Every structure is written in C-alpha cells, then in structure tokens.
Amino acid sequence: MSKVVLGLLLGGILGIADGLTAWFTPAVRPVIVSIVIGSTMKGLLTGVIAGVIARRTNSLTWAVAGGLAVGLTLSFLVAYFSPDESGGHYYWEIVLPGSMVGLIAGYASQRFGRMPLRHA
C-alpha cells in the first residue's frame, strides 16, 4: 500500500477513535456525532499530509515531525474555535489526541508504506 493511502486510511480510523473519546466528556455528548465527523475529517487530512511528507522526504524523522505538526495545528485550530459553555476551551482534550493521530500516521506511513513503482 502506498504511503499516502496508508496515511489516509490510518488517519481516518484514528480520527474516528479520536472523536469517540469525546464521549468521556459528558458536556459534549449531545453533539458527539458532529465531533466524530469532524475528527474523522481532521484525521483524514492529517493522514494524507503525513503520507505525502513521508513519500517526498523518505525520512522517518521528517514524516513523524510533519505528521505531528499537522495534527497539532489542525487540533489547535479546532480547540481555539470551539469554546465550551463557560467560555473556556478543551485544549488538552482536543490537541493531545489530534497530535497523536498525526504522529502515528506519520510513523506508520514512512515505516510501512511503499513507494510507487517507477516505470521507465
């Protein structure tokens, strides 16, 4: 499987798992479906970008750092624009799992993904 496709699949699966962890925050249970959908989209985008980085650089360090940076950035933006009812933000609850999605997607894309065959 190519690095980009592996990043896409893994990012989607981990994004769903990330969204489902919101169930442990009782205040957001009424909107759990939208959280899972948003986390899935965030995971898909993170996985694709991590896969592209892994494909272009062929470096485990850059793939992991790039995936982590993308996951961190997207998660921070979601946390920043989603205040809770008291005006605070769920930074740790959103940024930590989103960053882990990027880190894992970057690592797996580089370590287990395959480069496309080049035809002469």
C-alpha positions in Angstrom: 0.0 0.0 0.0 1.4 3.4 -0.9 2.4 5.9 1.9 -0.3 8.3 1.0 -3.1 5.7 1.0 -1.8 4.2 4.2 -1.8 7.7 5.8 -5.3 8.3 4.6 -6.7 5.0 6.0 -4.9 5.2 9.2 -5.8 8.9 9.7 -9.5 8.1 9.1 -9.5 5.2 11.5 -7.6 7.1 14.2 -9.8 10.1 13.6 -12.9 8.1 14.4 -11.3 6.8 17.5 -10.3 10.3 18.5 -13.8 11.6 18.0 -15.3 8.7 20.0 -13.1 9.7 23.0 -15.3 12.8 23.4 -17.9 10.5 25.0 -15.8 10.7 28.2 -16.6 14.5 28.4 -20.3 14.5 29.5 -20.9 18.1 28.4 -20.3 17.3 24.7 -22.3 14.1 24.5 -25.3 15.8 22.7 -23.0 16.7 19.8 -21.0 13.5 19.6 -21.9 12.8 16.0 -20.6 16.1 14.8 -17.5 15.7 16.8 -16.8 12.2 15.3 -17.4 13.5 11.8 -15.1 16.5 12.4 -12.4 14.4 14.0 -12.6 11.9 11.1 -12.1 14.7 8.5 -9.3 16.1 10.6 -7.7 12.7 10.8 -8.1 12.1 7.0 -6.4 15.4 6.2 -3.6 14.8 8.7 -3.0 11.3 7.4 -2.9 12.4 3.7 -0.4 15.2 4.5 1.7 12.9 6.7 1.7 10.3 3.8 2.8 13.0 1.3 5.6 14.1 3.6 6.7 10.5 4.1 6.7 10.0 0.3 8.6 13.2 -0.5 11.3 13.1 2.2 11.8 9.3 2.7 12.9 10.2 6.3 11.3 8.8 9.4 12.2 11.9 11.4 10.6 14.3 8.9 7.5 12.1 8.5 6.9 11.9 12.2 7.6 15.6 12.8 5.4 16.6 9.9 2.5 14.4 10.9 2.8 15.7 14.5 2.9 19.3 13.3 -0.1 18.9 11.1 -2.1 17.1 13.7 -1.1 19.7 16.4 -2.0 22.6 14.1 -5.4 21.3 13.0 -6.3 20.2 16.5 -5.3 23.6 18.0 -7.4 25.4 15.4 -10.4 23.2 16.3 -9.9 23.8 20.0 -9.4 27.5 19.6 -12.7 27.9 17.6 -14.8 25.6 19.9 -15.2 27.2 23.3 -17.2 25.4 25.9 -20.3 26.8 27.6 -18.2 28.7 30.2 -16.0 30.4 27.5 -13.0 28.1 28.1 -11.6 25.7 25.6 -11.0 22.0 25.5 -7.3 22.2 24.5 -5.9 19.1 26.2 -9.0 17.0 25.2 -8.7 18.0 21.5 -5.0 18.8 20.9 -3.4 15.8 22.6 -5.3 13.0 20.7 -5.2 15.0 17.4 -1.4 15.3 17.8 -1.1 11.6 18.4 -3.1 10.9 15.2 -0.6 12.9 13.2 2.4 11.3 15.0 1.1 7.7 14.4 0.1 8.4 10.8 3.5 9.9 10.0 5.4 7.0 11.6 3.2 4.3 10.0 3.2 5.9 6.6 7.0 6.0 6.5 7.7 2.7 8.2 5.1 0.5 6.5 4.0 2.4 3.3 5.5 1.6 0.0 6.9 3.9 -2.7 5.1 3.7 -6.0 6.8 1.8 -8.8 8.6 3.9 -11.3 8.2 2.8 -14.9 11.0 3.6 -17.3 
